[in-house]
Amino acid sequence: MEISTKPEILSPRLRHGAGLFDDENLDLLSHVLDDCFRIPGTSFRFGVYGIIGLIPGIGDILGGIASCLIVLAAWFRGVPYVTLARLVVNVALEIVIGCIPFIGDVFDIVWKANRRNYALLKRSLAQPRKHTWKDWVFLAGLTAVLLGLMAAPVVLLAWVFHAAFSFGFHSRH
């Protein structure tokens, strides 16, 4: 009589925290950060990010660190780089604009970068290459706005110089 024994198979040690980036956990994180509280009698929702963002100086930074977990999860899960760039831009907008007193806090509550980023992650994983053109359009539009904002002072300064020199030139003759 032969006794056959099967070897014990142990799971790798590196997979200990693998559930951290599951859809369920990321959905919960984005929900807690962006829309877990509702003002009674309204459909207006806000999350922990909107509350900690009220702490001057450090609130938006702490919220931004929490928001980076979704970006990190997207990177680990193989989301295309253009989508990752869009995720980073969403978090950066939330942090940078969020630093503006009052206006930034309202922006944080309305923008909901974490819910946006979770939706982008899900969309990208469901159809990896189908929607990347939307990400390119978003980034191109954002680049155009930023270039416009950078060019506006230069154009204004050129107009002021032109007006000053042409006024000075015409007044002498």
WOPE-V684946 format. One record per helix or strand of 2 or more residues. SS is the DSSP state (h for helix, s for strand). FROM is the first residue (numbers start at 1). LEN is the number of residues. If there is no record, write none. Layout:
ss->SS from->FROM len->LEN
ss->SS from->FROM len->LEN
//
This chain:
ss->h from->13 len->9
ss->h from->23 len->12
ss->s from->37 len->2
ss->s from->45 len->2
ss->h from->48 len->5
ss->h from->59 len->18
ss->h from->81 len->18
ss->h from->103 len->9
ss->h from->113 len->14
ss->h from->132 len->41
//
